[in-house]
Amino acid sequence: MNAKVLIVEDDVSILMGLKFCLEQEGFVVETASLGKEALEKVRNTFDLVLLDLNLPDMNGFEILEQIKDIPVIFLTANDEEVSIVQGLDMGAEDYITKPFRTRELISRMKAVLRRRNALNASKIYLHNLVIDPKQAKVLKNNQEIFLTTMEYKILLILATNPNVVFTREKLLADIWDVDEEYVNDNTLTVYIKRLREKIEDNPNQPKIILTVRGIGYKIGDKSDEKK
């Protein structure tokens, strides 16, 4: 199911341009240009709200106080540190200043959605491996193993999409995170190799992270039953 996003923005050109770009990426998008309208619409179910800080009838901080259990990213021309800190302290997931690159915004949106989904996810069982998204831990044979942040991201993306074959390009795009830490194609190969060395019984004959020749990677058969 595609993520449902509410854009709250009073600049019509930004609003419509952003709506078009997000729909091209597969998001389901609704819009609002006033705070009052946004609060009416947010009663419906949304996965994410993109919220302009300065609206004609009220500011984004007032709206944020009334939004419960929906992640919010502020979009604003105000880059003063005090406003950024205030927004994050109030519970906003992220804060991006105008003008912004659409690709950067989308990568941040995906990072927020991944974090939210991971927090809500149950444990994942893969052969002798247990992934606990709520605690960001991985256990092999009931012993915790250390994974770097990037290794964990790769494993979690694959493990939470058991029927999906990821091209290298798609996997690279999905691990581009909020800090814009980008992993190139050659580096991805190294990460996959190191990850296999940590989680596979035999890295040369992997059963958890499988290579789909000429395409990319997929996760091996998994069991969601508690052991």
ChimeraX commands (.cxc) that place a marker at each C-alpha (Angstrom):
marker #1 position 0.00,0.00,0.00 radius 0.5
marker #1 position 1.44,3.37,-1.03 radius 0.5
marker #1 position 2.08,5.97,1.65 radius 0.5
marker #1 position -0.61,8.64,2.02 radius 0.5
marker #1 position 0.77,12.16,2.42 radius 0.5
marker #1 position -0.87,15.48,3.32 radius 0.5
marker #1 position 0.89,18.59,1.99 radius 0.5
marker #1 position 0.06,21.80,3.87 radius 0.5
marker #1 position 1.37,24.75,1.87 radius 0.5
marker #1 position -0.13,28.14,0.91 radius 0.5
marker #1 position 2.14,28.76,-2.11 radius 0.5
marker #1 position 0.10,27.26,-4.95 radius 0.5
marker #1 position 3.08,26.77,-7.29 radius 0.5
marker #1 position 5.04,24.86,-4.63 radius 0.5
marker #1 position 1.94,22.92,-3.59 radius 0.5
marker #1 position 1.00,21.70,-7.07 radius 0.5
marker #1 position 4.58,21.06,-8.16 radius 0.5
marker #1 position 5.29,19.00,-5.07 radius 0.5
marker #1 position 2.01,17.11,-5.40 radius 0.5
marker #1 position 2.88,16.16,-8.98 radius 0.5
marker #1 position 6.40,15.00,-8.07 radius 0.5
marker #1 position 5.24,12.90,-5.12 radius 0.5
marker #1 position 2.48,11.26,-7.15 radius 0.5
marker #1 position 5.06,10.34,-9.77 radius 0.5
marker #1 position 6.95,8.57,-6.97 radius 0.5
marker #1 position 3.86,6.57,-6.04 radius 0.5
marker #1 position 2.65,8.56,-3.02 radius 0.5
marker #1 position -1.07,9.17,-2.50 radius 0.5
marker #1 position -1.33,12.93,-1.99 radius 0.5
marker #1 position -3.90,15.31,-0.53 radius 0.5
marker #1 position -3.36,19.04,-0.09 radius 0.5
marker #1 position -4.39,21.95,2.13 radius 0.5
marker #1 position -3.47,25.62,1.91 radius 0.5
marker #1 position -4.75,26.76,5.31 radius 0.5
marker #1 position -4.18,25.49,8.82 radius 0.5
marker #1 position -7.87,25.07,9.56 radius 0.5
marker #1 position -8.29,23.02,6.38 radius 0.5
marker #1 position -5.30,20.89,7.32 radius 0.5
marker #1 position -6.71,20.10,10.77 radius 0.5
marker #1 position -10.00,19.03,9.18 radius 0.5
marker #1 position -8.26,16.72,6.71 radius 0.5
marker #1 position -5.79,15.27,9.20 radius 0.5
marker #1 position -8.69,13.56,10.94 radius 0.5
marker #1 position -8.38,11.04,8.14 radius 0.5
marker #1 position -5.54,8.54,8.10 radius 0.5
marker #1 position -2.20,9.79,6.77 radius 0.5
marker #1 position 1.25,8.26,6.93 radius 0.5
marker #1 position 3.07,11.60,6.78 radius 0.5
marker #1 position 2.38,15.34,6.83 radius 0.5
marker #1 position 4.52,17.93,5.02 radius 0.5
marker #1 position 3.80,21.13,6.90 radius 0.5
marker #1 position 4.64,24.70,5.97 radius 0.5
marker #1 position 5.61,26.67,9.06 radius 0.5
marker #1 position 4.05,29.98,8.00 radius 0.5
marker #1 position 0.42,29.80,6.89 radius 0.5
marker #1 position -2.04,32.71,6.49 radius 0.5
marker #1 position -4.33,31.67,9.35 radius 0.5
marker #1 position -1.96,29.97,11.81 radius 0.5
marker #1 position 1.62,28.77,12.16 radius 0.5
marker #1 position 2.88,25.25,11.80 radius 0.5
marker #1 position 3.76,24.94,15.49 radius 0.5
marker #1 position 0.08,25.42,16.41 radius 0.5
marker #1 position -0.93,22.75,13.91 radius 0.5
marker #1 position 1.75,20.33,15.10 radius 0.5
marker #1 position 0.40,20.55,18.64 radius 0.5
marker #1 position -2.93,19.21,17.40 radius 0.5
marker #1 position -1.59,16.41,15.19 radius 0.5
marker #1 position -1.28,13.13,17.03 radius 0.5
marker #1 position 0.50,9.96,15.96 radius 0.5
marker #1 position 1.34,11.16,12.44 radius 0.5
marker #1 position 4.97,11.98,11.54 radius 0.5
marker #1 position 5.50,15.58,10.41 radius 0.5
marker #1 position 8.22,17.17,8.29 radius 0.5
marker #1 position 8.35,20.97,8.35 radius 0.5
marker #1 position 8.84,22.77,5.03 radius 0.5
marker #1 position 9.77,26.39,5.55 radius 0.5
marker #1 position 11.83,29.34,4.42 radius 0.5
marker #1 position 12.70,30.03,8.06 radius 0.5
marker #1 position 16.15,28.52,8.69 radius 0.5
marker #1 position 16.74,30.10,12.09 radius 0.5
marker #1 position 18.22,27.57,14.47 radius 0.5
marker #1 position 15.80,28.43,17.25 radius 0.5
marker #1 position 12.83,27.56,15.00 radius 0.5
marker #1 position 14.43,24.31,13.89 radius 0.5
marker #1 position 15.12,23.28,17.48 radius 0.5
marker #1 position 11.61,24.26,18.56 radius 0.5
marker #1 position 10.04,22.19,15.79 radius 0.5
marker #1 position 12.11,19.11,16.55 radius 0.5
marker #1 position 11.56,19.46,20.29 radius 0.5
marker #1 position 7.82,19.57,19.69 radius 0.5
marker #1 position 7.98,16.24,17.91 radius 0.5
marker #1 position 8.54,16.99,14.23 radius 0.5
marker #1 position 10.50,14.23,12.49 radius 0.5
marker #1 position 12.50,16.56,10.28 radius 0.5
marker #1 position 12.84,20.17,9.16 radius 0.5
marker #1 position 13.79,21.12,5.60 radius 0.5
marker #1 position 14.26,24.69,4.41 radius 0.5
marker #1 position 13.17,26.25,1.12 radius 0.5
marker #1 position 14.32,26.16,-1.57 radius 0.5
marker #1 position 14.89,22.42,-1.41 radius 0.5
marker #1 position 15.67,19.68,-3.90 radius 0.5
marker #1 position 12.75,17.36,-4.48 radius 0.5
marker #1 position 15.02,14.33,-4.47 radius 0.5
marker #1 position 16.39,15.31,-1.08 radius 0.5
marker #1 position 12.88,15.78,0.31 radius 0.5
marker #1 position 11.73,12.41,-0.99 radius 0.5
marker #1 position 14.77,10.67,0.51 radius 0.5
marker #1 position 14.00,12.25,3.88 radius 0.5
marker #1 position 10.34,11.27,3.61 radius 0.5
marker #1 position 11.31,7.67,2.91 radius 0.5
marker #1 position 13.71,7.71,5.86 radius 0.5
marker #1 position 10.95,8.92,8.19 radius 0.5
marker #1 position 8.51,6.31,6.90 radius 0.5
marker #1 position 11.12,3.55,7.26 radius 0.5
marker #1 position 11.82,4.55,10.85 radius 0.5
marker #1 position 8.12,4.64,11.68 radius 0.5
marker #1 position 7.46,1.28,10.03 radius 0.5
marker #1 position 10.46,-0.27,11.75 radius 0.5
marker #1 position 9.25,0.89,15.17 radius 0.5
marker #1 position 5.88,-0.74,14.54 radius 0.5
marker #1 position 7.28,-3.95,13.15 radius 0.5
marker #1 position 7.39,-7.26,14.95 radius 0.5
marker #1 position 10.42,-9.51,15.14 radius 0.5
marker #1 position 11.59,-11.11,11.91 radius 0.5
marker #1 position 12.95,-14.66,11.90 radius 0.5
marker #1 position 15.38,-15.74,9.16 radius 0.5
marker #1 position 16.89,-19.19,9.62 radius 0.5
marker #1 position 18.98,-18.79,12.80 radius 0.5
marker #1 position 18.69,-14.98,12.69 radius 0.5
marker #1 position 16.29,-12.76,14.65 radius 0.5
marker #1 position 15.82,-9.09,13.74 radius 0.5
marker #1 position 14.18,-6.94,16.41 radius 0.5
marker #1 position 13.25,-3.61,14.74 radius 0.5
marker #1 position 11.91,-2.08,17.95 radius 0.5
marker #1 position 15.34,-2.35,19.58 radius 0.5
marker #1 position 17.38,-2.24,16.35 radius 0.5
marker #1 position 19.08,-5.49,17.34 radius 0.5
marker #1 position 20.07,-8.58,15.39 radius 0.5
marker #1 position 20.66,-11.95,17.05 radius 0.5
marker #1 position 22.32,-15.00,15.52 radius 0.5
marker #1 position 21.85,-18.26,17.41 radius 0.5
marker #1 position 20.43,-16.12,20.26 radius 0.5
marker #1 position 23.63,-14.06,20.47 radius 0.5
marker #1 position 23.55,-10.38,19.55 radius 0.5
marker #1 position 25.81,-9.49,16.63 radius 0.5
marker #1 position 27.14,-6.04,15.83 radius 0.5
marker #1 position 26.10,-4.47,12.53 radius 0.5
marker #1 position 27.04,-1.03,11.33 radius 0.5
marker #1 position 24.18,1.39,10.66 radius 0.5
marker #1 position 24.41,0.80,6.92 radius 0.5
marker #1 position 24.59,-2.98,7.27 radius 0.5
marker #1 position 21.52,-2.92,9.48 radius 0.5
marker #1 position 19.63,-0.73,7.01 radius 0.5
marker #1 position 20.38,-3.07,4.12 radius 0.5
marker #1 position 19.31,-6.12,6.11 radius 0.5
marker #1 position 16.11,-4.47,7.38 radius 0.5
marker #1 position 15.07,-3.24,3.93 radius 0.5
marker #1 position 15.50,-6.71,2.44 radius 0.5
marker #1 position 13.96,-8.54,5.40 radius 0.5
marker #1 position 10.82,-6.39,5.48 radius 0.5
marker #1 position 10.25,-6.96,1.77 radius 0.5
marker #1 position 10.50,-10.75,1.52 radius 0.5
marker #1 position 8.91,-11.11,-1.92 radius 0.5
marker #1 position 10.79,-8.27,-3.59 radius 0.5
marker #1 position 13.89,-8.50,-5.76 radius 0.5
marker #1 position 15.81,-5.25,-5.27 radius 0.5
marker #1 position 17.89,-3.93,-8.13 radius 0.5
marker #1 position 21.13,-2.41,-6.97 radius 0.5
marker #1 position 19.78,1.01,-7.95 radius 0.5
marker #1 position 16.61,0.54,-5.91 radius 0.5
marker #1 position 18.52,-0.68,-2.87 radius 0.5
marker #1 position 20.90,2.27,-3.13 radius 0.5
marker #1 position 17.97,4.70,-3.32 radius 0.5
marker #1 position 16.29,3.18,-0.27 radius 0.5
marker #1 position 19.35,3.43,1.96 radius 0.5
marker #1 position 19.91,7.10,1.14 radius 0.5
marker #1 position 19.05,8.48,4.54 radius 0.5
marker #1 position 18.22,11.77,6.21 radius 0.5
marker #1 position 21.89,12.68,6.58 radius 0.5
marker #1 position 22.39,12.20,2.82 radius 0.5
marker #1 position 24.94,9.49,3.42 radius 0.5
marker #1 position 25.08,7.98,-0.06 radius 0.5
marker #1 position 26.50,4.57,-0.82 radius 0.5
marker #1 position 27.81,4.04,-4.35 radius 0.5
marker #1 position 27.53,0.81,-6.33 radius 0.5
marker #1 position 31.00,-0.52,-5.51 radius 0.5
marker #1 position 30.61,0.26,-1.82 radius 0.5
marker #1 position 27.28,-1.59,-1.78 radius 0.5
marker #1 position 29.09,-4.74,-2.93 radius 0.5
marker #1 position 31.48,-4.39,0.01 radius 0.5
marker #1 position 28.63,-3.90,2.49 radius 0.5
marker #1 position 26.79,-6.96,1.20 radius 0.5
marker #1 position 29.98,-9.01,1.52 radius 0.5
marker #1 position 30.63,-7.84,5.10 radius 0.5
marker #1 position 27.01,-8.34,6.07 radius 0.5
marker #1 position 27.05,-11.91,4.76 radius 0.5
marker #1 position 30.21,-12.62,6.72 radius 0.5
marker #1 position 28.37,-11.63,9.90 radius 0.5
marker #1 position 24.98,-13.25,9.40 radius 0.5
marker #1 position 25.50,-16.25,7.13 radius 0.5
marker #1 position 26.75,-19.65,8.33 radius 0.5
marker #1 position 28.59,-19.94,5.03 radius 0.5
marker #1 position 29.06,-16.55,3.30 radius 0.5
marker #1 position 30.06,-18.32,0.08 radius 0.5
marker #1 position 26.72,-20.13,-0.01 radius 0.5
marker #1 position 24.32,-17.55,1.45 radius 0.5
marker #1 position 20.80,-18.50,2.52 radius 0.5
marker #1 position 19.67,-15.15,3.95 radius 0.5
marker #1 position 20.80,-12.56,1.39 radius 0.5
marker #1 position 20.55,-14.07,-2.06 radius 0.5
marker #1 position 21.99,-12.70,-5.30 radius 0.5
marker #1 position 19.60,-12.60,-8.23 radius 0.5
marker #1 position 21.99,-12.75,-11.16 radius 0.5
marker #1 position 21.91,-9.72,-13.40 radius 0.5
marker #1 position 19.33,-7.92,-11.23 radius 0.5
marker #1 position 20.29,-7.46,-7.58 radius 0.5
marker #1 position 19.39,-9.02,-4.24 radius 0.5
marker #1 position 16.50,-10.57,-2.35 radius 0.5
marker #1 position 15.95,-12.06,1.06 radius 0.5
marker #1 position 15.85,-15.84,1.44 radius 0.5
marker #1 position 12.87,-17.78,2.76 radius 0.5
marker #1 position 11.79,-16.45,6.13 radius 0.5
marker #1 position 9.60,-17.61,8.96 radius 0.5
marker #1 position 7.62,-15.23,11.12 radius 0.5
marker #1 position 6.81,-17.88,13.70 radius 0.5
marker #1 position 8.34,-17.44,17.13 radius 0.5
marker #1 position 10.95,-20.01,18.00 radius 0.5
marker link #1:1,2 radius 0.2
marker link #1:2,3 radius 0.2
marker link #1:3,4 radius 0.2
marker link #1:4,5 radius 0.2
marker link #1:5,6 radius 0.2
marker link #1:6,7 radius 0.2
marker link #1:7,8 radius 0.2
marker link #1:8,9 radius 0.2
marker link #1:9,10 radius 0.2
marker link #1:10,11 radius 0.2
marker link #1:11,12 radius 0.2
marker link #1:12,13 radius 0.2
marker link #1:13,14 radius 0.2
marker link #1:14,15 radius 0.2
marker link #1:15,16 radius 0.2
marker link #1:16,17 radius 0.2
marker link #1:17,18 radius 0.2
marker link #1:18,19 radius 0.2
marker link #1:19,20 radius 0.2
marker link #1:20,21 radius 0.2
marker link #1:21,22 radius 0.2
marker link #1:22,23 radius 0.2
marker link #1:23,24 radius 0.2
marker link #1:24,25 radius 0.2
marker link #1:25,26 radius 0.2
marker link #1:26,27 radius 0.2
marker link #1:27,28 radius 0.2
marker link #1:28,29 radius 0.2
marker link #1:29,30 radius 0.2
marker link #1:30,31 radius 0.2
marker link #1:31,32 radius 0.2
marker link #1:32,33 radius 0.2
marker link #1:33,34 radius 0.2
marker link #1:34,35 radius 0.2
marker link #1:35,36 radius 0.2
marker link #1:36,37 radius 0.2
marker link #1:37,38 radius 0.2
marker link #1:38,39 radius 0.2
marker link #1:39,40 radius 0.2
marker link #1:40,41 radius 0.2
marker link #1:41,42 radius 0.2
marker link #1:42,43 radius 0.2
marker link #1:43,44 radius 0.2
marker link #1:44,45 radius 0.2
marker link #1:45,46 radius 0.2
marker link #1:46,47 radius 0.2
marker link #1:47,48 radius 0.2
marker link #1:48,49 radius 0.2
marker link #1:49,50 radius 0.2
marker link #1:50,51 radius 0.2
marker link #1:51,52 radius 0.2
marker link #1:52,53 radius 0.2
marker link #1:53,54 radius 0.2
marker link #1:54,55 radius 0.2
marker link #1:55,56 radius 0.2
marker link #1:56,57 radius 0.2
marker link #1:57,58 radius 0.2
marker link #1:58,59 radius 0.2
marker link #1:59,60 radius 0.2
marker link #1:60,61 radius 0.2
marker link #1:61,62 radius 0.2
marker link #1:62,63 radius 0.2
marker link #1:63,64 radius 0.2
marker link #1:64,65 radius 0.2
marker link #1:65,66 radius 0.2
marker link #1:66,67 radius 0.2
marker link #1:67,68 radius 0.2
marker link #1:68,69 radius 0.2
marker link #1:69,70 radius 0.2
marker link #1:70,71 radius 0.2
marker link #1:71,72 radius 0.2
marker link #1:72,73 radius 0.2
marker link #1:73,74 radius 0.2
marker link #1:74,75 radius 0.2
marker link #1:75,76 radius 0.2
marker link #1:76,77 radius 0.2
marker link #1:77,78 radius 0.2
marker link #1:78,79 radius 0.2
marker link #1:79,80 radius 0.2
marker link #1:80,81 radius 0.2
marker link #1:81,82 radius 0.2
marker link #1:82,83 radius 0.2
marker link #1:83,84 radius 0.2
marker link #1:84,85 radius 0.2
marker link #1:85,86 radius 0.2
marker link #1:86,87 radius 0.2
marker link #1:87,88 radius 0.2
marker link #1:88,89 radius 0.2
marker link #1:89,90 radius 0.2
marker link #1:90,91 radius 0.2
marker link #1:91,92 radius 0.2
marker link #1:92,93 radius 0.2
marker link #1:93,94 radius 0.2
marker link #1:94,95 radius 0.2
marker link #1:95,96 radius 0.2
marker link #1:96,97 radius 0.2
marker link #1:97,98 radius 0.2
marker link #1:98,99 radius 0.2
marker link #1:99,100 radius 0.2
marker link #1:100,101 radius 0.2
marker link #1:101,102 radius 0.2
marker link #1:102,103 radius 0.2
marker link #1:103,104 radius 0.2
marker link #1:104,105 radius 0.2
marker link #1:105,106 radius 0.2
marker link #1:106,107 radius 0.2
marker link #1:107,108 radius 0.2
marker link #1:108,109 radius 0.2
marker link #1:109,110 radius 0.2
marker link #1:110,111 radius 0.2
marker link #1:111,112 radius 0.2
marker link #1:112,113 radius 0.2
marker link #1:113,114 radius 0.2
marker link #1:114,115 radius 0.2
marker link #1:115,116 radius 0.2
marker link #1:116,117 radius 0.2
marker link #1:117,118 radius 0.2
marker link #1:118,119 radius 0.2
marker link #1:119,120 radius 0.2
marker link #1:120,121 radius 0.2
marker link #1:121,122 radius 0.2
marker link #1:122,123 radius 0.2
marker link #1:123,124 radius 0.2
marker link #1:124,125 radius 0.2
marker link #1:125,126 radius 0.2
marker link #1:126,127 radius 0.2
marker link #1:127,128 radius 0.2
marker link #1:128,129 radius 0.2
marker link #1:129,130 radius 0.2
marker link #1:130,131 radius 0.2
marker link #1:131,132 radius 0.2
marker link #1:132,133 radius 0.2
marker link #1:133,134 radius 0.2
marker link #1:134,135 radius 0.2
marker link #1:135,136 radius 0.2
marker link #1:136,137 radius 0.2
marker link #1:137,138 radius 0.2
marker link #1:138,139 radius 0.2
marker link #1:139,140 radius 0.2
marker link #1:140,141 radius 0.2
marker link #1:141,142 radius 0.2
marker link #1:142,143 radius 0.2
marker link #1:143,144 radius 0.2
marker link #1:144,145 radius 0.2
marker link #1:145,146 radius 0.2
marker link #1:146,147 radius 0.2
marker link #1:147,148 radius 0.2
marker link #1:148,149 radius 0.2
marker link #1:149,150 radius 0.2
marker link #1:150,151 radius 0.2
marker link #1:151,152 radius 0.2
marker link #1:152,153 radius 0.2
marker link #1:153,154 radius 0.2
marker link #1:154,155 radius 0.2
marker link #1:155,156 radius 0.2
marker link #1:156,157 radius 0.2
marker link #1:157,158 radius 0.2
marker link #1:158,159 radius 0.2
marker link #1:159,160 radius 0.2
marker link #1:160,161 radius 0.2
marker link #1:161,162 radius 0.2
marker link #1:162,163 radius 0.2
marker link #1:163,164 radius 0.2
marker link #1:164,165 radius 0.2
marker link #1:165,166 radius 0.2
marker link #1:166,167 radius 0.2
marker link #1:167,168 radius 0.2
marker link #1:168,169 radius 0.2
marker link #1:169,170 radius 0.2
marker link #1:170,171 radius 0.2
marker link #1:171,172 radius 0.2
marker link #1:172,173 radius 0.2
marker link #1:173,174 radius 0.2
marker link #1:174,175 radius 0.2
marker link #1:175,176 radius 0.2
marker link #1:176,177 radius 0.2
marker link #1:177,178 radius 0.2
marker link #1:178,179 radius 0.2
marker link #1:179,180 radius 0.2
marker link #1:180,181 radius 0.2
marker link #1:181,182 radius 0.2
marker link #1:182,183 radius 0.2
marker link #1:183,184 radius 0.2
marker link #1:184,185 radius 0.2
marker link #1:185,186 radius 0.2
marker link #1:186,187 radius 0.2
marker link #1:187,188 radius 0.2
marker link #1:188,189 radius 0.2
marker link #1:189,190 radius 0.2
marker link #1:190,191 radius 0.2
marker link #1:191,192 radius 0.2
marker link #1:192,193 radius 0.2
marker link #1:193,194 radius 0.2
marker link #1:194,195 radius 0.2
marker link #1:195,196 radius 0.2
marker link #1:196,197 radius 0.2
marker link #1:197,198 radius 0.2
marker link #1:198,199 radius 0.2
marker link #1:199,200 radius 0.2
marker link #1:200,201 radius 0.2
marker link #1:201,202 radius 0.2
marker link #1:202,203 radius 0.2
marker link #1:203,204 radius 0.2
marker link #1:204,205 radius 0.2
marker link #1:205,206 radius 0.2
marker link #1:206,207 radius 0.2
marker link #1:207,208 radius 0.2
marker link #1:208,209 radius 0.2
marker link #1:209,210 radius 0.2
marker link #1:210,211 radius 0.2
marker link #1:211,212 radius 0.2
marker link #1:212,213 radius 0.2
marker link #1:213,214 radius 0.2
marker link #1:214,215 radius 0.2
marker link #1:215,216 radius 0.2
marker link #1:216,217 radius 0.2
marker link #1:217,218 radius 0.2
marker link #1:218,219 radius 0.2
marker link #1:219,220 radius 0.2
marker link #1:220,221 radius 0.2
marker link #1:221,222 radius 0.2
marker link #1:222,223 radius 0.2
marker link #1:223,224 radius 0.2
marker link #1:224,225 radius 0.2
marker link #1:225,226 radius 0.2
marker link #1:226,227 radius 0.2
view
